[in-house]
Amino acid sequence: MIPTDRTREERREWRLAGDATDHVIDRACLALALAGAAENHRRAEGL
Protein backbone atom coordinates (compact mmCIF):
# COMPACT_ATOMS: atom_id res chain seq x y z
CA MET A 1 0.00 0.00 0.00
CA ILE A 2 1.35 3.42 -0.94
CA PRO A 3 0.49 5.92 1.78
CA THR A 4 -1.02 9.24 0.78
CA ASP A 5 0.01 12.56 2.28
CA ARG A 6 -3.16 12.53 4.37
CA THR A 7 -2.36 9.08 5.68
CA ARG A 8 1.18 10.14 6.54
CA GLU A 9 -0.16 13.18 8.37
CA GLU A 10 -2.76 11.07 10.19
CA ARG A 11 -0.10 8.58 11.23
CA ARG A 12 2.05 11.40 12.57
CA GLU A 13 -0.87 12.84 14.54
CA TRP A 14 -1.87 9.44 15.92
CA ARG A 15 1.71 8.61 16.87
CA LEU A 16 2.10 11.94 18.64
CA ALA A 17 -1.20 11.41 20.43
CA GLY A 18 -0.17 7.88 21.41
CA ASP A 19 -3.49 6.48 20.18
CA ALA A 20 -2.01 3.73 18.05
CA THR A 21 1.23 2.20 16.93
CA ASP A 22 2.20 1.86 13.27
CA HIS A 23 1.37 -1.85 13.49
CA VAL A 24 -2.20 -1.13 14.59
CA ILE A 25 -2.61 1.58 11.95
CA ASP A 26 -1.31 -0.76 9.22
CA ARG A 27 -3.75 -3.47 10.33
CA ALA A 28 -6.63 -0.99 10.30
CA CYS A 29 -5.71 0.18 6.79
CA LEU A 30 -5.57 -3.42 5.59
CA ALA A 31 -8.93 -4.24 7.18
CA LEU A 32 -10.54 -1.22 5.53
CA ALA A 33 -9.04 -2.14 2.15
CA LEU A 34 -10.31 -5.72 2.43
CA ALA A 35 -13.77 -4.56 3.48
CA GLY A 36 -13.87 -2.20 0.51
CA ALA A 37 -12.79 -4.97 -1.86
CA ALA A 38 -15.47 -7.29 -0.48
CA GLU A 39 -18.14 -4.61 -0.94
CA ASN A 40 -16.98 -3.94 -4.50
CA HIS A 41 -17.19 -7.66 -5.24
CA ARG A 42 -20.74 -7.86 -3.85
CA ARG A 43 -21.77 -4.89 -5.99
CA ALA A 44 -20.17 -6.40 -9.10
CA GLU A 45 -21.99 -9.68 -8.50
CA GLY A 46 -25.26 -7.84 -7.94
CA LEU A 47 -25.72 -9.22 -4.43
N, CA, C and O atoms as a Tinker XYZ file with bonds, in Angstrom:
   188  protein
     1  N      0.848000   -1.171000    0.000000    73     2
     2  CA     0.000000    0.000000    0.000000    64     1     3
     3  C      0.896000    1.237000    0.000000    63     2     4     5
     4  O      1.835000    1.333000    0.790000    81     3
     5  N      0.601000    2.172000   -0.886000    73     3     6
     6  CA     1.348000    3.422000   -0.941000    64     5     7
     7  C      0.587000    4.456000   -0.126000    63     6     8     9
     8  O     -0.546000    4.804000   -0.462000    81     7
     9  N      1.202000    4.950000    0.944000    73     7    10
    10  CA     0.486000    5.922000    1.778000    64     9    11
    11  C      0.318000    7.257000    1.069000    63    10    12    13
    12  O      1.191000    7.685000    0.313000    81    11
    13  N     -0.795000    7.901000    1.316000    73    11    14
    14  CA    -1.021000    9.240000    0.783000    64    13    15
    15  C     -0.499000   10.254000    1.786000    63    14    16    17
    16  O     -0.160000    9.907000    2.918000    81    15
    17  N     -0.437000   11.511000    1.360000    73    15    18
    18  CA     0.008000   12.557000    2.280000    64    17    19
    19  C     -0.908000   12.625000    3.490000    63    18    20    21
    20  O     -0.448000   12.810000    4.616000    81    19
    21  N     -2.221000   12.474000    3.252000    73    19    22
    22  CA    -3.161000   12.532000    4.367000    64    21    23
    23  C     -2.880000   11.397000    5.349000    63    22    24    25
    24  O     -2.887000   11.598000    6.564000    81    23
    25  N     -2.636000   10.226000    4.818000    73    23    26
    26  CA    -2.360000    9.076000    5.678000    64    25    27
    27  C     -1.086000    9.308000    6.482000    63    26    28    29
    28  O     -1.033000    9.012000    7.675000    81    27
    29  N     -0.066000    9.838000    5.822000    73    27    30
    30  CA     1.177000   10.136000    6.536000    64    29    31
    31  C      0.926000   11.135000    7.657000    63    30    32    33
    32  O      1.429000   10.975000    8.769000    81    31
    33  N      0.147000   12.162000    7.357000    73    31    34
    34  CA    -0.162000   13.182000    8.367000    64    33    35
    35  C     -0.981000   12.568000    9.505000    63    34    36    37
    36  O     -0.735000   12.852000   10.677000    81    35
    37  N     -1.953000   11.725000    9.154000    73    35    38
    38  CA    -2.756000   11.070000   10.192000    64    37    39
    39  C     -1.885000   10.178000   11.063000    63    38    40    41
    40  O     -2.026000   10.171000   12.286000    81    39
    41  N     -0.996000    9.434000   10.445000    73    39    42
    42  CA    -0.096000    8.576000   11.228000    64    41    43
    43  C      0.732000    9.408000   12.196000    63    42    44    45
    44  O      0.905000    9.035000   13.357000    81    43
    45  N      1.241000   10.536000   11.714000    73    43    46
    46  CA     2.050000   11.400000   12.575000    64    45    47
    47  C      1.221000   11.895000   13.752000    63    46    48    49
    48  O      1.677000   11.880000   14.895000    81    47
    49  N     -0.003000   12.335000   13.461000    73    47    50
    50  CA    -0.866000   12.837000   14.535000    64    49    51
    51  C     -1.195000   11.734000   15.532000    63    50    52    53
    52  O     -1.148000   11.950000   16.743000    81    51
    53  N     -1.531000   10.545000   15.021000    73    51    54
    54  CA    -1.874000    9.436000   15.919000    64    53    55
    55  C     -0.675000    9.037000   16.770000    63    54    56    57
    56  O     -0.807000    8.774000   17.965000    81    55
    57  N      0.501000    8.997000   16.135000    73    55    58
    58  CA     1.711000    8.615000   16.868000    64    57    59
    59  C      1.994000    9.630000   17.966000    63    58    60    61
    60  O      2.325000    9.260000   19.093000    81    59
    61  N      1.863000   10.908000   17.635000    73    59    62
    62  CA     2.097000   11.944000   18.639000    64    61    63
    63  C      1.073000   11.866000   19.767000    63    62    64    65
    64  O      1.395000   12.127000   20.926000    81    63
    65  N     -0.148000   11.509000   19.425000    73    63    66
    66  CA    -1.203000   11.414000   20.432000    64    65    67
    67  C     -1.096000   10.118000   21.234000    63    66    68    69
    68  O     -1.698000    9.991000   22.300000    81    67
    69  N     -0.323000    9.155000   20.717000    73    67    70
    70  CA    -0.171000    7.883000   21.410000    64    69    71
    71  C     -1.392000    6.997000   21.308000    63    70    72    73
    72  O     -1.557000    6.079000   22.111000    81    71
    73  N     -2.265000    7.256000   20.321000    73    71    74
    74  CA    -3.494000    6.479000   20.185000    64    73    75
    75  C     -3.263000    5.116000   19.550000    63    74    76    77
    76  O     -4.019000    4.178000   19.802000    81    75
    77  N     -2.228000    5.000000   18.734000    73    75    78
    78  CA    -2.012000    3.729000   18.052000    64    77    79
    79  C     -0.563000    3.634000   17.598000    63    78    80    81
    80  O      0.106000    4.643000   17.373000    81    79
    81  N     -0.103000    2.418000   17.470000    73    79    82
    82  CA     1.230000    2.199000   16.927000    64    81    83
    83  C      1.107000    2.017000   15.422000    63    82    84    85
    84  O      0.005000    1.831000   14.905000    81    83
    85  N      2.219000    2.069000   14.723000    73    83    86
    86  CA     2.198000    1.855000   13.272000    64    85    87
    87  C      1.598000    0.498000   12.930000    63    86    88    89
    88  O      0.873000    0.369000   11.943000    81    87
    89  N      1.894000   -0.511000   13.739000    73    87    90
    90  CA     1.368000   -1.852000   13.485000    64    89    91
    91  C     -0.159000   -1.839000   13.497000    63    90    92    93
    92  O     -0.793000   -2.413000   12.611000    81    91
    93  N     -0.743000   -1.193000   14.486000    73    91    94
    94  CA    -2.202000   -1.129000   14.595000    64    93    95
    95  C     -2.780000   -0.338000   13.424000    63    94    96    97
    96  O     -3.800000   -0.728000   12.855000    81    95
    97  N     -2.138000    0.763000   13.067000    73    95    98
    98  CA    -2.614000    1.583000   11.951000    64    97    99
    99  C     -2.541000    0.787000   10.649000    63    98   100   101
   100  O     -3.476000    0.827000    9.849000    81    99
   101  N     -1.436000    0.062000   10.427000    73    99   102
   102  CA    -1.306000   -0.757000    9.222000    64   101   103
   103  C     -2.392000   -1.821000    9.162000    63   102   104   105
   104  O     -2.958000   -2.068000    8.097000    81   103
   105  N     -2.689000   -2.451000   10.288000    73   103   106
   106  CA    -3.751000   -3.465000   10.333000    64   105   107
   107  C     -5.108000   -2.854000   10.018000    63   106   108   109
   108  O     -5.911000   -3.446000    9.298000    81   107
   109  N     -5.359000   -1.673000   10.558000    73   107   110
   110  CA    -6.633000   -0.993000   10.304000    64   109   111
   111  C     -6.762000   -0.633000    8.829000    63   110   112   113
   112  O     -7.835000   -0.790000    8.247000    81   111
   113  N     -5.690000   -0.156000    8.223000    73   111   114
   114  CA    -5.712000    0.178000    6.793000    64   113   115
   115  C     -5.980000   -1.065000    5.955000    63   114   116   117
   116  O     -6.752000   -1.017000    4.998000    81   115
   117  N     -5.349000   -2.172000    6.310000    73   115   118
   118  CA    -5.569000   -3.423000    5.594000    64   117   119
   119  C     -7.013000   -3.881000    5.741000    63   118   120   121
   120  O     -7.637000   -4.287000    4.761000    81   119
   121  N     -7.545000   -3.820000    6.945000    73   119   122
   122  CA    -8.929000   -4.240000    7.179000    64   121   123
   123  C     -9.904000   -3.393000    6.367000    63   122   124   125
   124  O    -10.858000   -3.920000    5.794000    81   123
   125  N     -9.670000   -2.092000    6.317000    73   123   126
   126  CA   -10.540000   -1.215000    5.530000    64   125   127
   127  C    -10.440000   -1.534000    4.039000    63   126   128   129
   128  O    -11.449000   -1.534000    3.334000    81   127
   129  N     -9.233000   -1.802000    3.562000    73   127   130
   130  CA    -9.044000   -2.138000    2.150000    64   129   131
   131  C     -9.758000   -3.439000    1.805000    63   130   132   133
   132  O    -10.404000   -3.534000    0.762000    81   131
   133  N     -9.648000   -4.440000    2.672000    73   131   134
   134  CA   -10.313000   -5.717000    2.426000    64   133   135
   135  C    -11.830000   -5.577000    2.471000    63   134   136   137
   136  O    -12.536000   -6.187000    1.668000    81   135
   137  N    -12.327000   -4.784000    3.400000    73   135   138
   138  CA   -13.772000   -4.558000    3.482000    64   137   139
   139  C    -14.266000   -3.855000    2.225000    63   138   140   141
   140  O    -15.334000   -4.184000    1.707000    81   139
   141  N    -13.502000   -2.895000    1.736000    73   139   142
   142  CA   -13.874000   -2.199000    0.506000    64   141   143
   143  C    -13.862000   -3.133000   -0.685000    63   142   144   145
   144  O    -14.748000   -3.061000   -1.536000    81   143
   145  N    -12.869000   -4.011000   -0.761000    73   143   146
   146  CA   -12.792000   -4.973000   -1.857000    64   145   147
   147  C    -13.970000   -5.936000   -1.806000    63   146   148   149
   148  O    -14.538000   -6.274000   -2.844000    81   147
   149  N    -14.337000   -6.374000   -0.622000    73   147   150
   150  CA   -15.473000   -7.287000   -0.478000    64   149   151
   151  C    -16.766000   -6.608000   -0.915000    63   150   152   153
   152  O    -17.595000   -7.223000   -1.585000    81   151
   153  N    -16.941000   -5.354000   -0.542000    73   151   154
   154  CA   -18.145000   -4.612000   -0.936000    64   153   155
   155  C    -18.176000   -4.409000   -2.444000    63   154   156   157
   156  O    -19.232000   -4.543000   -3.063000    81   155
   157  N    -17.044000   -4.090000   -3.038000    73   155   158
   158  CA   -16.981000   -3.936000   -4.495000    64   157   159
   159  C    -17.335000   -5.239000   -5.193000    63   158   160   161
   160  O    -18.022000   -5.229000   -6.215000    81   159
   161  N    -16.876000   -6.351000   -4.658000    73   159   162
   162  CA   -17.192000   -7.660000   -5.239000    64   161   163
   163  C    -18.694000   -7.926000   -5.159000    63   162   164   165
   164  O    -19.298000   -8.374000   -6.133000    81   163
   165  N    -19.296000   -7.651000   -4.003000    73   163   166
   166  CA   -20.741000   -7.857000   -3.853000    64   165   167
   167  C    -21.513000   -7.006000   -4.850000    63   166   168   169
   168  O    -22.480000   -7.474000   -5.450000    81   167
   169  N    -21.096000   -5.771000   -5.029000    73   167   170
   170  CA   -21.766000   -4.886000   -5.992000    64   169   171
   171  C    -21.619000   -5.417000   -7.413000    63   170   172   173
   172  O    -22.576000   -5.405000   -8.187000    81   171
   173  N    -20.425000   -5.879000   -7.751000    73   171   174
   174  CA   -20.175000   -6.396000   -9.097000    64   173   175
   175  C    -20.999000   -7.644000   -9.372000    63   174   176   177
   176  O    -21.441000   -7.863000  -10.500000    81   175
   177  N    -21.205000   -8.455000   -8.353000    73   175   178
   178  CA   -21.990000   -9.681000   -8.498000    64   177   179
   179  C    -23.485000   -9.412000   -8.413000    63   178   180   181
   180  O    -24.297000  -10.299000   -8.678000    81   179
   181  N    -23.845000   -8.191000   -8.043000    73   179   182
   182  CA   -25.259000   -7.843000   -7.939000    64   181   183
   183  C    -25.928000   -8.421000   -6.705000    63   182   184   185
   184  O    -27.135000   -8.665000   -6.708000    81   183
   185  N    -25.161000   -8.638000   -5.660000    73   183   186
   186  CA   -25.721000   -9.218000   -4.431000    64   185   187
   187  C    -26.206000   -8.153000   -3.487000    63   186   188
   188  O    -26.705000   -8.467000   -2.406000    81   187
